[in-house]
Amino acid sequence: MKANAKKKESFSQTFKKEWMFHVMLLPAMILLLIFAYFPMVGIVISFQDFVPSGGIGQFFHSKWVGFKNFEYIFGMAEFRRVLVNTLVIAIWKIVTLIIFPLILALMLNEVRNKAFKKSVQTLIYIPYFLSWVILGGILIDLLSPTNGILNKIIVALGGEPIYFLGENKYIRGVLIISNVWKEVGYNTVIYLAALVGIDQSLYEASSIDGANRFQQLLHITIPGIMPMILLTTILGLGNVLNAGFDQVLNLYSPITYEKADILDTFVYRIGLRQLQYSVSTAIGLFKSVVSFILISVSFKLATKYANYEIF
């Protein structure tokens, strides 16, 4: 009893000291409940034959169909194609956003001119703050088959104009490369921060032993940031089904659905345009469950191999 009373008293004392922090968090928690947790009630629709014309009351009176919506989507050839597109695009994005920022960070780390280094960092970081609506418009102009600067260069060199955003064989490459353009600056900063944490005395000792810059890179720099490389790789597993809804929505068209249509855009078309709420909710629930499993696995792997813990 004494132990319990002491524990209770300790909690109240802690709360008295930190109550202002809880009050500061309260608005954010209320918004989170309203916009993130309360809408999860709509998951029920994926197990119903929901008819939107019946109004909100239809949510409580729709016919219960169990897993028929899931059987329907798994039997759709279009769903399987969209799932493959999502996996291919997302995996390529994860891989490129590990390789290119790492190479860029290692190159910038070798630059001794601080003004030049900061200028390059700023230039590559700017696209990260722009929305895909803005970047999508820029890319549409740059890649235009008639007035785009890239196609003008191709024509000037004797080639034929290429419709980058209107041909299935190019659209995935455009999505992946443009994603690198937007995100590479942020990921580069992460690796640069990891490079700063390497003990500089290791470089001094290796120089005395006769190691050149390339040998220092192989034996000091890369091993020094390997935990961060592992961490970003492992945590990237949780985004395997997130191929970038806003990017794809602004850059794809019905002509390129075959190679660019992903789960999120598929749900958007079926749910908001075709009003098949039950089917779109079932697809969304499938994605959420798989993403939850992948995120849980990635956190376990991050704890085991990168010594990184969130909870």
N, C-alpha and C positions, 0 to 999 in steps of 0.2 A: 504494500500500500504506500509506504514511504517513497519507494522508488518511483511509483506511478505519479505521486504528488509532485515529486521533484522534477520529473520529466515534463509534467504539465506546466509547472512554474517556469521552467527553462524556456518552453515554447512561448509563453505569454511575454516573457521578458524580451525574447528575440523579436517577437511581433511588435512590441512597443518601440523598439529601436528602429525597425525597418518598415513601419506601417506606411510611411510616405512613398516608399518604392512600390508597394502593392497598389496604392492609390494611383500612382503614375502608370502602372501596367493595366489598370482597370479598363480604360477606354479601348485599348488595343485588344484586351481579352473579350470585351463585349462585341467588338467588330468581328473578331475571329469566330465567336460563337454564331453570330448572325449570318456571316457570309461563307463560313467554311464548314461548321458542324451542323447547323440547322438544316441546310440544303441536303445533307446526307439522308434525310428522311425520304427524299425522292428516289432513293435506291429501290424502294418497294415497286416502283413503276416497271422495273426490269422483269418482275415476276407477274405482271398483270397484262391484260389486253386493254391498255389504256387508250381511251378515245378523247382527244383534246377538246373536241367540240362540246363535250358535256360539262365544261367548266371545272373549277377546283373541286366541286363535290364529286366529280368522277374519280378523283384520287381515292376516295373511300368506298366507292361502289363498283369499281371496275372488276371485271371477271379475273379470278386468279388462275394463271396458266402454268405456274411452276417454272420449269426450265425450258419451256418450248421456245422462248425468244433466243436462248443461248443455242439450242439445237438449230434454230433457223440461221443464226449468223455464222455458226461453224460450218454449215452446209453451203454457204454462199461462196462462189468462186471469187467474187469481187473482194470479200473480206480477206480471203487468203492472200490475194494479190496485194492488198493494202498492208497487211501485216508484214509481208516480205519487204515491201518498199520502206516501211517504218524501220525495220531492223537494219536494212542495208544502209539507209541514209544516216540513222542514229549512230551506228557502229563506226562508220567512216568519219562522222563528226567527232566522236570521242577520240579516235586514233589521231586524226589531224590536229586536234586541240591539245594533244600531248606532245607530238613530234615538233610541230612548227614553233610553238612558244618556247620549247626547250632549246631548239637551235637558236632562236632569236635572242633568248636570255644569255646563252653561252657566248654569242657574238658580242652582245652589248657589254658583257662582263669583261671582255678583252679591250674595250675602248677606254683610253685614258683621258680623252678630252671630255670633261664633264659637261660642258655646254652642248656639244654635239650629242652626247649620250642622252641628256635630258630632253633635247629637241626631238630626237627619234622616239623616245618613250612617249612623249606627248602626242606626236603625230599618229602613232599606231594605237594609242589609247582612245582618241577622239571618237571613232566609229562605235565604240562600245556604248556611248551615251546617246546614240541616235536610235530612234525606233525603226522597225522594219518597214513602216509606211514610208518614211523618208528615204531609207536606203533602197527600198524596192523601187521607188521612183527614179532614183539615181541609176540603178542597175538597168532598168527598162530603157532609159535614155542611152546609157553607155553601150548596151548590147543590141540596140535597134538595128535591124537588117538594112535600113535605108539611111538613117542619119547617125547611127552609133559610131563613136570614134574607133572602136575596135574593128568593126566591119570596114570602115574606111581605110584602115591600115592594111587589112587583108586584101581589099580590092586594089590598093596601091601597089601591093606586092605581087599582083597578078592572080589572086585567088577569087573565089566566088563568095558572095555574102552568106553568112550563116545565121539562121534564125535560132539563136541560143535558147530562147525561152519558149520556142514553139516546136522543138523536136525532142522526142523522147531520149535520143542517144546523148543529148547534151544537158538536159535539165538537171539530172542528179549532180553532175560535175559543177554546174553553176551554183546549186544549193550548198554543196560542200565547200567550195572555194569562197563563196561570199560569206559563209558562216565563219570561216577562218579570218577573213578580212575584218569582220565585226568583233570577234571574240578574242583574237590573238593577243591584243594589248593587255587585257585583264589577266589572262593566264601567264603572260610573260612577267608581269609584276610579281605574281606568286613565286615564280622560279627565281627571279632576281632577289626577292626577300630571303629565299632559302640560301642563295649564294652568299649573301652578306653574312649569314651565320656560320660560315666555314672559318675555322681557325686559320688566320693569316700566317701564323708561325709555321704551319705545315708547308706553305709555299716557300718560305725563307729557307727552311731546312732542306727541301728538295732542290732548291737552286744551288745550295752549297754542295750537294751531292752530285750536281751536274745535270739535273733534269731540265729539259727544255719545256716550252709552253704546252706543246702537244702532250707530252708525257705527264705534266701536271694536270692537264684536262682529264686524261684517262684514269689517273691513279688518285687524284685528290678531289677535283671538282665534281665529276659525275658521281663517285661514291658518296660524296658529301651531301648531295641533294637527292640521292636515291630514295630515302624515306618519303620525300615530297612527291617524287615521280610515282612511287607505289601508291601513295595516298590518293593522288588525283586520278590515277588509273582505276583503283578500286571503287572510289566514290562515283566514278563515271558509269559504273555498272547500273546504278539506279536510274540512269537516264536512257537506258536502251530502248524504251518505248516512247521517248520524248524526242521526236525528230524536228521539232520547231514549228508549231502551228502558225504563228504570226508570219514567219518567213515564207513558208510554203503557200499560205493563203494569198500573200501579196505577189508571188512570183509564178505560180502555176496557172494553168488554164485547162479546159476540157480536153484540149489536144494532148496534153502531157499527163493526164490522169494515170495512164498505164505505168509510168515510172516515178511520178512525183506525189501521187495521192497517198496520204498517210492516215493513221487511225484518227487523229484529231480532226482533220479536214473531212474525213468520211463521216464522222459523228456529226459534224457541223451541217453537212449537206442533208443527211438523213433526218436529223432531229429538227433543225430550224427551217429547212427549206421544204422537205417532204412531210414533215410533221409526224414521223414515225418515232414517237417518243419512247415507246417501250423497247424497240430495237436499238435505238441510239443509246439509251440508258444501260442496256445490257452490255453493249460494246464498251462504254465508259467504265462500267463496273469490272469487266474483264481486265481492262488496262490497269485500273487502280489496284486490283488484287495482285496482278503480276508485278507491278511496280513496287508494291509494298514488300513483296517477297524478295525482290532484287535489292531494294534498299536495305532491308534487314540483313541479308547476306553480305552486302558490301560493308556495312558497319562492323559486322563480325570479323570480316577479313581485314578491315582497316585496324581494328583493335589488335588482331593477332600479328599482322605483318608490318604495320606502320606505327604501332603504339599510339593510336589515335582513338580517343573515346569522347563521345558526345554525352551519353547518359551514364 
